[in-house]
Amino acid sequence: MRLYERFLIAMVAIIVFLGGRVAPAAAQEQPEQQDQDTTKPKAAGRTLPGGYPDQDAAGDQEAPPPLRPANQPLTGVQNPSLGSPQALHSYWVPGIQYGNMVSSTPLDPLAPVGWSSTSYIVGALSLLQVWPHAELAVNYSGGGILASYDGGNGSLHQFEVVQMFDWKRWKFVFLDGFSYLPESAITFGIATGIAAPGIGGDLGSALSGLQNTYQPAQTIFNSFGPRYSNSFASQALYEISARGSINFAGSYGILRFSDVGNIDSNDAIFNVGYNYALTKNDAIGVLYRFGAFRYIGNPQALNDHVVQAAYFHGITGRSALQLFAGPELTTFRVPFEGVSYVLGPSAGARFLYARGLNNLSLTYTHAVNSGSGILIGADTDQLQATLGRRLTRHWSGDADFGYALNRSVIKSGPGETSPAYNSFYVGAGLRRSFSPDSAFYVSYVGRFQTGQSVCVSCSANYTQHNITLGFSWHARPFVIR
């Protein structure tokens, strides 16, 4: 039994054990939202996300408004969610973060061997703008990197914007995510406040971002040096009936490295899907996805075709499960040893759970991607897990785990070993809040990799340990209206 088959069975067992009644996150019958009269006092919802009192309403003791059901289509491009607070105000929040990380082995092969120290000084900004039929979320982080070794200084930038429109039967989403980082985005800043753009928390995560499938892959750790990554996507959803909907989406992504020795790539992906709500609790769907992977300075090109059946089950604010499975056909522009295509399975599973003081996120995918700057196309199994828990009133903790098996899509000849990489990371962090505005954190992250490299002189094996201490602060929300 293959890895992805075992994982799908485990995911089904988890949801059966936890159980519960659900409201589907996609294509379900919902009453139309009425326009908000912004000229009247906003009496309902007297707290902003994060527990801040509504300065425009009398009193500050009301609980935050309940979560509204997530409206991402099952077969769409956005990450699933358990729902989101009903946004009654527009606001912006600036913040600042500082972290010092000591590492056992530098990612840069030109850096001195041994323990090194790197400091991050980052400014952050999160904005949420709400209209009667639209929402805009903007998150940005940027700052300087100061290293203890020559050549390690630099900068980092992360930016994400999500614009949503909701006009009766039509819903539109535009997303863009950009990063300029010194290492792979998948492991950067794990268990710290520097991991994602914006100030983090409820105030900085208003709308769901883009799924990993629609972003350039970065799951192989020995692609080294600073890199630019950008993904833009747009999606249109049309509700055919009270139960059914169809969505169209397209995305374009780039991955560029500042140092030579890595593979720059572009990818363009098109998606079309149909969603149907079986009941209030369950939804099914079917999707077709086409991906075009191109490589700068290399004549090889991959075209990828995927057809998947999908299923959803979840409870708003409690749990959500998505399952995907189907065939995947990948063709090569330049045949290799007479082979011009490969046919295999594709699969995916996403599980979110929150109850009491605990929250859990599990994601698994088996699919072809661009190759993470190392391979010309990779057949990848990827698993990510995050567990968070509030320990006391002021203390919280989280644990992270990720694994990726990357195999070259273009197979070697008889008797030869195809390039393959086993990459995984483990992380854990503690966070101590001094107020709703400030916190101190400490974290550990270990990165490990083994495998068969694509060249004789470069090694696929890699081990690194990181310990980070940091502090974050942000202002109280500035209400726009």
C-alpha positions in Angstrom: 0.0 0.0 0.0 1.5 3.4 -1.0 2.0 6.3 1.2 -0.9 8.4 -0.1 -3.3 5.5 0.2 -2.3 4.9 3.8 -2.7 8.6 4.6 -6.2 8.9 3.0 -7.4 5.9 5.1 -6.0 7.5 8.2 -7.7 10.8 7.4 -11.1 9.0 7.0 -10.5 7.2 10.4 -9.8 10.6 12.1 -13.0 12.2 10.9 -15.1 9.2 11.8 -13.6 9.2 15.3 -14.1 12.9 15.9 -17.5 13.0 14.1 -20.0 15.8 14.1 -22.5 17.7 12.2 -21.4 20.1 9.4 -22.1 22.9 7.1 -20.2 22.6 3.8 -17.7 25.2 3.0 -18.6 25.2 -0.6 -21.7 25.3 -2.8 -24.3 25.3 -0.1 -27.7 26.9 0.1 -27.4 30.2 2.0 -29.7 33.2 2.2 -28.5 36.2 0.3 -26.7 38.8 2.5 -28.5 42.1 2.7 -26.6 45.4 2.2 -25.2 46.9 5.3 -26.3 50.5 6.0 -23.0 52.1 7.0 -24.7 55.3 8.1 -26.3 53.6 11.1 -24.4 52.9 14.4 -22.7 49.5 14.4 -24.4 48.1 17.5 -23.7 44.4 16.8 -20.3 42.9 17.2 -18.7 45.2 19.7 -15.3 43.6 19.5 -12.8 43.5 16.7 -10.9 40.3 15.9 -8.2 39.7 18.6 -10.5 40.8 21.5 -10.2 44.5 21.0 -13.3 46.6 21.9 -15.3 48.3 19.2 -14.6 52.0 19.7 -17.7 53.0 17.8 -20.2 51.1 20.0 -21.2 51.6 23.6 -19.8 49.1 26.0 -17.0 46.6 25.4 -18.1 43.4 27.2 -19.8 41.6 24.3 -18.2 38.4 23.0 -16.9 38.4 19.4 -19.6 37.6 16.8 -19.9 33.9 15.9 -18.1 32.5 12.9 -19.8 32.6 9.5 -19.5 29.5 7.3 -16.4 29.5 5.0 -17.4 30.3 1.4 -14.5 28.7 -0.5 -15.7 26.3 -3.2 -14.7 22.7 -2.6 -12.9 22.5 -6.0 -11.4 26.0 -5.8 -7.8 27.4 -5.3 -8.1 28.8 -1.8 -7.0 27.1 1.5 -9.9 25.6 3.4 -11.0 27.2 6.7 -13.3 26.6 9.6 -15.1 29.9 9.0 -14.3 33.6 9.6 -15.7 36.3 11.9 -18.4 38.6 10.5 -16.3 41.6 9.6 -18.2 44.8 10.6 -15.3 47.2 10.5 -12.4 48.1 8.3 -9.1 48.6 10.1 -5.3 48.6 9.7 -2.6 47.5 12.1 1.1 48.1 12.1 3.6 46.1 14.0 7.3 45.1 14.5 9.1 41.9 15.2 12.6 40.9 16.2 14.1 37.5 16.2 17.6 36.0 16.8 18.2 32.5 15.4 21.3 30.4 16.0 21.9 27.6 13.4 24.1 24.6 13.5 24.7 24.5 9.8 24.2 27.4 7.3 22.0 26.7 4.3 24.4 28.6 2.1 27.3 26.2 1.1 29.7 29.1 0.9 29.2 30.1 4.5 31.6 29.0 7.2 30.8 25.6 8.8 29.6 25.6 12.4 27.1 27.5 14.5 26.1 30.9 13.3 23.7 33.7 14.5 21.2 35.6 12.4 19.0 38.5 13.5 15.7 39.5 11.8 14.3 43.0 12.3 10.9 43.1 10.6 8.1 45.7 10.2 4.6 44.3 9.6 1.3 45.7 8.4 -2.2 44.1 8.1 -5.3 45.8 6.6 -8.9 44.7 6.2 -11.3 46.7 4.2 -15.0 45.8 4.2 -17.7 46.8 1.8 -21.3 45.6 1.5 -20.4 43.1 -1.3 -16.6 42.9 -1.1 -13.6 42.4 1.2 -9.9 43.2 0.9 -7.2 41.7 3.1 -3.6 42.9 2.8 -0.6 41.5 4.8 3.0 42.6 4.5 6.2 41.9 6.4 9.6 43.3 5.4 13.0 44.0 7.0 16.7 43.3 7.4 18.8 40.3 8.1 22.0 40.6 10.1 24.3 37.5 10.1 27.4 36.7 12.1 29.3 35.6 9.0 30.3 37.6 5.9 27.8 37.4 3.0 24.9 36.5 5.3 23.3 40.0 5.5 20.3 40.8 3.4 16.6 41.5 3.5 13.3 39.7 3.4 9.9 40.6 2.1 6.5 38.8 2.2 3.3 40.1 0.8 -0.2 38.7 0.4 -3.4 40.3 -0.9 -6.8 38.8 -1.2 -9.7 40.6 -2.8 -13.2 39.1 -2.8 -16.5 40.2 -4.5 -19.9 38.7 -3.7 -22.7 39.7 -6.2 -25.7 37.4 -5.8 -24.9 34.3 -7.8 -21.4 35.4 -8.8 -18.4 35.4 -6.5 -14.9 36.5 -7.6 -11.5 36.2 -5.8 -8.2 37.7 -6.7 -5.1 36.6 -4.8 -1.4 37.4 -5.0 1.4 36.1 -2.8 5.0 37.4 -3.1 8.1 36.5 -1.0 11.8 37.3 -1.1 13.4 35.0 1.4 16.9 33.6 2.2 15.7 30.0 2.2 12.7 27.8 1.3 9.4 29.4 2.2 8.0 26.1 3.5 10.3 26.1 6.5 11.1 29.8 7.0 10.2 31.1 10.4 8.3 28.0 11.6 6.8 28.5 15.1 7.8 32.2 15.2 6.0 35.4 14.3 8.1 35.9 11.2 6.7 32.9 9.3 3.9 34.6 7.5 3.2 38.2 6.1 1.4 40.7 8.3 1.1 40.8 12.1 -0.4 37.3 12.5 -3.2 36.2 14.7 -6.9 37.0 14.0 -6.1 40.5 12.9 -3.7 39.4 10.2 -5.4 36.4 8.7 -8.8 37.7 7.6 -9.2 35.8 4.3 -7.9 32.4 3.1 -4.8 32.4 0.9 -3.7 30.2 -2.0 -3.2 26.4 -1.8 0.3 24.9 -2.1 -0.8 23.2 -5.3 -1.1 26.6 -7.1 2.3 27.9 -5.8 5.9 27.1 -7.0 7.2 24.2 -5.0 10.0 24.7 -2.5 10.2 21.3 -0.7 13.8 20.4 -1.4 16.2 22.1 1.1 19.5 22.1 -0.8 18.3 24.7 -3.3 20.3 27.5 -1.7 20.5 31.3 -1.7 17.9 34.0 -1.7 14.9 33.4 -4.0 11.9 35.4 -5.4 8.6 33.6 -5.5 5.3 35.1 -6.7 1.9 33.5 -7.4 -1.2 35.3 -8.8 -4.6 33.7 -9.1 -8.1 34.7 -10.0 -11.3 32.7 -9.6 -14.9 33.1 -10.6 -17.7 31.1 -9.0 -21.3 30.9 -10.4 -24.1 29.4 -8.4 -26.2 27.4 -10.9 -28.8 26.4 -8.3 -29.4 26.4 -4.6 -27.1 23.3 -4.4 -24.8 23.4 -7.3 -22.0 25.8 -8.5 -19.2 25.9 -11.0 -15.9 27.6 -10.6 -13.1 28.7 -13.0 -9.6 29.7 -11.9 -6.2 30.4 -13.3 -2.8 31.1 -11.6 0.7 32.1 -12.7 3.7 31.6 -10.6 7.5 32.2 -10.8 10.5 31.0 -8.8 13.8 32.8 -9.3 17.1 32.3 -7.4 19.7 35.0 -6.9 22.6 32.5 -6.9 23.6 30.2 -9.8 23.3 26.5 -9.5 19.5 26.4 -9.1 16.7 26.0 -11.7 14.4 29.0 -12.3 10.9 28.1 -13.3 7.5 29.4 -14.3 4.2 27.7 -13.9 0.7 28.4 -15.3 -2.3 26.5 -13.9 -5.9 26.4 -15.0 -8.7 24.9 -12.9 -12.4 24.2 -13.5 -14.7 22.5 -11.0 -18.3 21.6 -10.2 -19.6 21.6 -6.6 -22.8 20.1 -5.3 -24.2 20.1 -1.8 -25.7 16.7 -1.0 -27.1 17.9 2.3 -26.4 20.6 4.8 -23.5 18.5 6.1 -21.8 17.1 3.0 -20.7 18.3 -0.5 -19.1 16.6 -3.5 -17.3 17.9 -6.6 -15.3 17.1 -9.6 -12.4 19.1 -11.1 -10.0 19.3 -14.0 -6.6 21.0 -13.5 -4.0 21.7 -16.2 -0.5 22.8 -15.3 2.3 24.0 -17.6 5.8 24.0 -16.1 8.6 25.8 -17.9 12.3 26.2 -17.1 14.5 29.2 -17.9 17.3 28.2 -20.3 16.1 24.6 -20.6 14.2 23.2 -23.6 12.3 20.7 -21.5 8.7 21.5 -20.6 6.0 19.6 -18.8 2.3 19.7 -19.3 0.2 18.2 -16.5 -3.5 17.0 -16.7 -5.4 16.1 -13.5 -9.0 14.9 -13.0 -10.2 14.5 -9.4 -13.3 13.6 -7.5 -13.7 15.6 -4.3 -15.6 15.3 -1.0 -16.2 17.7 1.9 -17.5 17.2 5.4 -17.1 19.7 8.3 -18.6 21.9 11.1 -18.3 25.6 11.0 -15.8 26.6 13.7 -15.1 23.0 14.6 -13.8 20.7 11.8 -13.4 20.4 8.1 -12.3 17.5 5.9 -11.6 17.6 2.2 -10.6 14.5 0.1 -9.4 14.5 -3.6 -8.4 11.6 -5.8 -8.0 10.8 -9.5 -5.6 10.2 -12.4 -2.7 12.4 -13.5 -1.1 12.5 -16.9 2.2 14.4 -17.4 3.7 14.9 -20.9 7.2 15.9 -21.9 8.1 18.3 -24.7 11.5 16.6 -25.1 11.0 12.7 -24.9 13.5 11.0 -22.6 14.8 7.6 -23.9 11.7 7.3 -26.0 9.3 8.1 -23.2 7.1 11.2 -23.7 4.6 10.8 -20.9 3.9 9.3 -17.5 0.5 8.3 -16.0 -0.1 7.9 -12.3 -2.4 8.7 -9.4 -3.0 12.1 -7.8 -4.6 12.6 -4.3 -5.0 15.1 -1.6 -6.5 15.5 1.9 -7.0 18.4 4.2 -8.2 18.2 7.8 -8.8 21.1 10.2 -10.0 20.7 13.8 -10.5 23.1 16.6 -12.1 22.5 20.0 -11.6 24.1 23.3 -7.9 25.0 23.7 -6.7 22.8 20.8 -6.4 23.2 17.1 -5.0 20.8 14.5 -4.2 21.2 10.8 -3.2 18.3 8.5 -2.5 18.5 4.8 -1.4 15.8 2.3 -0.9 16.0 -1.5 0.4 13.6 -4.1 1.0 15.4 -7.3 3.5 16.6 -9.9 5.1 20.0 -9.4 7.9 22.2 -10.9 10.7 20.6 -9.0 11.7 23.1 -6.2 14.6 24.6 -8.1 16.5 21.3 -8.2 14.6 18.9 -10.5 12.9 19.3 -13.9 9.6 18.2 -12.6 9.0 16.3 -9.4 6.5 13.6 -8.4 5.9 14.6 -4.8 4.3 13.2 -1.7 4.0 16.1 0.8 2.6 16.0 4.4 2.3 18.9 6.8 0.9 18.9 10.3 0.5 21.7 12.9 -0.9 21.3 16.4 -1.6 24.3 18.6 -2.7 24.5 22.2 -3.4 27.3 24.7 -1.6 26.2 27.9 -2.6 29.0 30.3 -4.1 32.4 30.1 -0.7 33.9 28.8 1.1 30.8 27.5 0.5 28.9 24.2 2.5 26.3 22.3 2.6 24.6 18.9 4.3 21.7 17.2 5.0 21.3 13.5 6.0 18.5 11.2 6.5 18.3 7.5 7.7 15.6 5.1 8.2 15.6 1.3 9.4 12.8 -0.9 10.4 14.3 -4.3 11.2 11.9 -7.2 12.2 13.0 -10.7 9.3 12.8 -13.1 11.7 12.0 -15.9 13.0 8.5 -15.0 16.5 7.3 -15.5 17.4 4.4 -17.8 17.6 0.7 -16.7 20.2 0.2 -14.0 20.3 3.9 -13.1 19.0 5.6 -10.0 16.6 8.5 -10.5 17.2 11.6 -8.4 15.0 11.5 -5.2 15.0 13.6 -2.0 13.5 12.8 1.4 13.1 16.1 3.2 11.4 16.6 6.5 11.3 19.1 9.4 10.1 19.2 13.0 9.4 22.3 15.0 8.1 23.4 18.3 7.5 26.8 19.9 6.3 28.5 23.1 4.7 31.9 23.1 4.1 34.2 26.1 1.7 37.1 25.7 2.2 40.1 27.8 -0.9 41.9 26.4 -3.1 41.6 23.3 -0.4 43.7 21.6 2.9 42.0 22.5 4.4 38.6 23.0 7.7 36.8 23.5 8.5 33.5 21.8 11.1 30.7 21.7 11.2 28.0 19.0 13.2 25.0 17.7 13.2 23.8 14.1 15.2 20.9 12.7 15.6 20.3 9.0 16.8 16.9 7.6 17.3 15.6 4.1 18.6 12.5 2.5 18.6 11.2 -1.1 20.2 10.8 -4.4 21.5 14.1 -5.9 21.4 15.2 -9.5 25.2 15.6 -9.6 28.3 13.9 -8.3 29.8 17.0 -6.6 26.7 18.1 -4.7 25.2 16.2 -1.8 21.5 15.7 -1.1 22.1 15.0 2.6 21.5 17.8 4.9 20.9 18.4 8.7 20.3 21.7 10.4 19.2 22.7 13.9 17.7 26.2 14.6 16.8 27.9 17.9 15.1 31.3 17.8 14.2 33.8 20.5 12.0 36.7 19.5 9.6 39.5 20.4 6.6 40.9 18.6 4.5 44.0 19.1 1.7 45.6 17.1 -0.5 48.6 17.7 -4.2 48.5 18.5 -6.3 48.4 15.4 -7.0 51.7 13.7 -10.6 51.6 12.6 -11.2 53.0 9.2 -15.0 52.9 9.4 
